Amino acid sequence: MAALLGVSLLLAGCGAPQAEPPASETAVATEMVAQPAPTEGAVKAQSQQADAPATTEQAARPGAVVNDTGFRPAEHGFSFPNYGNDIPVTNMTPVEMQRLFGDAVCARGSGAACVLSPVAKQWMDQVNDAMSGGHCEGMATLSLLMFNGQVDPASFGGARASDLSIENNEPLQREIAYWWTTQSVPSVVGQVIKGAPTDTLAVLKQADFSRESYTIGIYKPDMSGGHAITPFAVKDAGNGLFIVQVYDNNYPGQERELLIDVNQNSWVYEASINPQVESEGGQTGCASPADRRDFPRWRRALAHHR
C-alpha cells in the first residue's frame, strides 16, 4: 500500500496520543478525547526514488502560478528545524490546558495557579510524551497563524516567525505545543473531508488564501506515522502535472515541492517524517476505488475570516 496524503484547513499530521479520560469527569470528557492520529516516527514509506536523498534544497521546477499565498519559508517559516526530545523544551502546562478546554480542567485555582484534575494531568502528560517524536503540527499551524496576523510573533521575540529562536524561549515552546495539541480535540478532528489527490489539488487551486489557510498531512497507510507541511503556492507544470510548493519544517528556509499527477490521480513527495532522520526517498500515493474512502484523510479546522 502507498502512503496517504491529507489536506487540512490549518491542522494535520504529527501524531496525537490515544488518551481517553474516565467517563466520571464529564465536564471535560466531551472535548478531551484524543482521536487516533499518526505519530512522527522514523517511517519508511513506499518509494519510487529510494536512493534520492533530500539533504539539499530541491531545484524549483518551472510552471505557471495558479494560486499563491505569499507565504515564503525563508521569511515566514521558522528558522529552526522540527524538534522532538533532542532539545530541552517546555510543552503543554496547566495554563495551555485551561486555554484549550476551559476552567473544568482545573481542580482548583486558575491560570498559573491552576492545579489540574487527575484526568486532565494524565492527558496532558500523554500529549507531552507524544511530542517527543516531533512538533511538526504545531510549527506548521503556528507559522501560518503568524503569517496571517492571528498570532503576533513579537510576543515571542521577533517581527516574524523566521526571527524567532526555540532555545531558551519557553513562551514559543508552549505556543507550538498548544497548536500541536489542538489536533487531538474532537471539535478539530471531527471536521474531516475525504477525497483523492485531485480533490486535494482542487481545494488548493481554488482556495481564497485571504480567508483560509491549509496544511498538508502525509501519512502511512496504517496511520502509524505522519508529518505536517505547509502549502504556499500551486503551479501548473503542464501535461497534467501540478506542483504544490510547501514549507517543510524539517527543512527550514527551503521551498520544497509535492507533485500531483491528475492523469494518474497520484502524488509524490520526498521527505523525512522524523526530524532526526534524513530523507528516506519519495513518499507516494494514489487513489483506487477499493480504498478511496481512506485516501486521503483531510482534517478541517479553524477557518479564519477577515
C-alpha positions in Angstrom: 0.0 0.0 0.0 1.1 3.5 -0.6 1.5 6.3 1.9 -1.5 8.6 2.5 -1.8 12.3 1.7 -4.2 14.6 3.6 -5.0 18.3 3.4 -6.2 20.2 6.4 -7.6 23.6 7.0 -4.8 24.7 9.3 -4.3 21.4 11.1 -3.0 18.0 10.1 -0.4 15.4 10.6 2.0 14.7 13.6 0.7 12.2 16.0 -1.6 12.6 18.9 -1.9 10.2 21.8 -4.9 7.9 22.1 -6.0 9.0 25.5 -9.5 8.7 26.8 -10.4 10.3 30.2 -12.7 8.4 32.6 -16.4 9.0 32.0 -16.8 10.3 35.5 -15.1 13.5 34.6 -17.9 14.5 32.3 -17.0 18.2 32.4 -14.1 17.7 30.1 -14.7 14.3 28.6 -16.5 15.5 25.6 -13.5 17.5 24.4 -10.6 15.8 25.9 -10.7 12.6 23.9 -7.7 12.2 21.7 -8.6 10.5 18.4 -6.2 8.1 16.6 -3.7 10.1 14.6 -0.3 9.4 13.1 2.8 9.8 15.1 6.1 11.3 13.8 8.3 8.3 13.8 11.1 7.1 11.5 8.7 5.8 8.9 9.9 4.0 5.8 7.3 4.7 3.2 7.0 3.1 -0.2 9.3 4.9 -2.6 9.8 5.5 -6.3 13.0 7.4 -5.5 14.6 5.3 -2.7 18.1 6.5 -3.5 17.3 10.2 -3.8 18.3 12.0 -0.6 16.8 15.3 0.3 19.7 16.7 2.3 20.0 19.7 0.0 17.3 22.2 -1.3 15.2 21.0 -4.2 15.6 22.7 -7.5 12.4 24.6 -8.3 10.5 23.1 -11.3 9.1 25.6 -13.8 5.3 26.1 -14.0 2.6 28.7 -14.3 1.4 30.0 -11.0 -2.2 29.0 -10.3 -2.5 30.2 -6.7 -0.1 31.8 -4.2 -0.5 32.6 -0.5 2.5 34.9 -0.4 4.0 32.8 2.4 7.7 32.0 1.9 9.6 29.6 4.1 12.7 31.7 4.4 10.7 34.7 5.7 7.6 33.2 7.2 8.7 29.8 8.3 10.7 29.1 11.4 14.4 29.2 11.1 15.0 26.2 13.3 14.1 22.7 12.3 11.3 20.5 13.7 12.4 19.1 17.0 11.4 16.3 19.4 13.1 15.4 22.6 16.5 16.3 21.3 16.5 19.7 22.9 15.2 20.7 26.3 11.7 22.4 25.9 8.6 23.0 27.9 5.4 21.7 26.2 1.9 21.9 27.5 1.3 23.3 31.0 -1.9 23.8 33.0 -2.1 27.2 31.5 -2.4 25.9 28.0 -4.8 23.1 29.2 -7.1 25.7 30.7 -6.8 27.8 27.5 -7.8 24.8 25.4 -10.5 23.2 27.5 -11.7 25.9 29.9 -11.9 26.0 33.7 -13.2 22.5 34.1 -9.7 21.0 33.8 -8.6 22.8 37.0 -9.4 21.0 40.2 -8.6 24.3 41.9 -7.0 27.6 41.0 -6.7 29.3 37.7 -4.1 30.4 35.2 -0.6 29.8 36.6 -2.2 28.6 39.8 -4.3 26.0 38.1 -3.9 22.6 39.6 -5.2 20.1 37.0 -7.7 17.4 37.8 -6.1 13.9 37.7 -7.6 13.0 34.4 -6.5 16.3 32.9 -3.0 15.9 34.2 -2.8 12.4 32.8 -4.0 13.6 29.4 -1.5 16.4 29.3 1.3 14.1 30.2 0.4 11.7 27.4 0.3 14.6 24.9 3.6 15.9 26.0 5.2 12.5 25.8 3.8 12.1 22.2 5.6 15.3 21.2 9.0 13.6 21.7 8.6 12.4 18.1 8.3 15.9 16.7 6.4 19.2 16.8 5.6 19.5 13.0 1.8 20.1 13.6 2.4 23.0 15.9 5.1 24.5 13.7 3.0 24.2 10.5 0.0 25.7 12.1 1.6 28.5 14.2 3.8 29.7 11.2 0.5 30.2 9.3 -1.2 32.0 12.1 1.8 34.4 12.4 1.8 34.9 8.7 -1.9 35.7 8.7 -1.6 38.1 11.6 -3.6 36.0 14.0 -0.7 35.5 16.3 1.9 38.2 16.9 5.5 37.0 16.7 6.5 40.0 18.7 5.1 38.2 21.7 7.8 35.6 21.3 10.8 37.9 20.4 10.7 38.8 16.8 8.9 40.6 13.9 8.2 37.3 12.1 8.5 33.6 12.6 11.9 33.4 10.9 13.3 35.8 13.6 12.5 33.5 16.5 14.7 31.1 18.3 13.3 28.0 20.0 16.2 27.6 22.5 15.5 29.3 25.9 12.2 30.6 24.5 9.6 29.0 26.8 6.7 31.1 25.6 7.3 30.0 22.0 7.8 26.3 23.0 4.5 26.3 24.8 2.7 28.0 21.9 3.9 25.5 19.4 2.9 22.7 21.8 -0.5 24.3 22.2 -1.2 24.3 18.5 0.2 20.8 18.1 -2.3 19.6 20.8 -5.3 21.1 19.1 -5.2 18.2 16.6 -6.3 15.9 19.5 -9.6 17.8 20.2 -12.7 16.2 18.7 -14.0 19.6 17.5 -11.0 19.7 15.3 -10.6 16.0 14.5 -14.3 15.7 13.6 -14.1 18.1 10.7 -12.7 15.7 8.2 -13.0 15.9 4.4 -12.1 12.8 2.4 -11.1 12.8 -1.3 -8.5 11.8 -3.8 -5.3 13.7 -4.8 -7.2 15.6 -7.5 -9.7 16.7 -4.8 -6.8 18.0 -2.7 -5.4 19.9 -5.7 -8.8 21.4 -6.4 -9.1 22.8 -2.9 -5.6 24.4 -3.1 -6.1 25.8 -6.6 -9.4 27.5 -5.7 -8.7 28.5 -2.1 -9.2 32.1 -1.1 -6.0 32.5 0.9 -7.2 35.8 2.3 -9.8 33.9 4.3 -8.4 30.4 4.8 -5.1 28.6 5.3 -4.1 24.9 4.9 -1.6 22.4 5.9 -0.9 19.0 4.3 -0.6 15.8 6.3 1.4 12.9 4.9 0.5 9.5 6.4 1.4 5.9 6.3 -1.4 3.6 5.2 -1.9 2.3 8.8 -1.8 5.9 10.1 1.2 5.0 12.3 3.4 7.8 11.0 2.7 11.3 9.8 4.1 14.6 9.0 2.6 18.1 8.5 3.8 20.5 5.8 2.6 23.9 4.7 1.5 24.6 1.1 2.0 28.1 -0.1 1.6 28.0 -3.9 0.3 25.8 -6.7 1.9 25.8 -10.2 0.8 24.1 -13.4 3.8 22.3 -15.0 1.7 21.1 -18.0 0.6 17.6 -19.1 -1.5 17.1 -16.0 1.4 17.6 -13.5 0.9 20.2 -10.8 3.5 21.4 -8.3 2.4 22.2 -4.7 5.1 24.3 -3.2 5.5 23.7 0.5 7.3 24.7 3.7 8.5 21.6 5.4 9.6 22.3 9.0 12.1 19.5 8.8 14.0 21.7 6.2 13.9 25.3 7.5 14.2 28.0 4.9 13.7 25.7 1.9 11.0 25.8 -0.7 10.1 22.1 -1.4 7.6 20.5 -3.8 4.9 18.0 -3.7 3.8 16.7 -7.1 0.3 15.8 -8.1 -0.4 13.9 -11.3 -4.0 14.4 -12.3 -3.8 11.8 -15.0 -2.8 9.1 -12.6 -4.6 10.7 -9.6 -1.4 10.2 -7.6 1.2 12.2 -5.6 4.8 12.1 -4.6 6.8 13.9 -2.0 10.4 13.4 -0.9 10.9 13.9 2.8 11.7 12.5 6.2 8.8 12.2 8.7 11.2 12.2 11.6 13.1 15.4 12.2 16.2 13.4 13.2 16.2 11.1 10.2 17.3 12.0 6.8 15.0 11.6 3.8 14.1 8.1 3.0 13.1 8.8 -0.6 9.9 9.8 -2.3 6.7 9.0 -0.5 4.0 8.2 -3.0 0.3 7.6 -3.0 -2.6 7.0 -5.5 -6.3 6.6 -5.4 -8.2 3.4 -6.2 -11.9 2.6 -5.9 -11.1 0.0 -3.2 -9.6 2.4 -0.7 -10.9 5.7 -1.8 -12.8 6.2 1.4 -9.4 6.1 3.3 -7.4 8.2 0.8 -6.6 10.8 1.6 -7.6 12.0 5.0 -8.4 15.7 5.3 -8.8 17.4 8.6 -10.5 20.7 8.6 -10.4 23.3 11.4 -10.0 26.9 12.3 -11.1 28.7 9.2 -10.3 32.4 9.8 -12.3 35.3 8.4 -11.2 38.8 8.0 
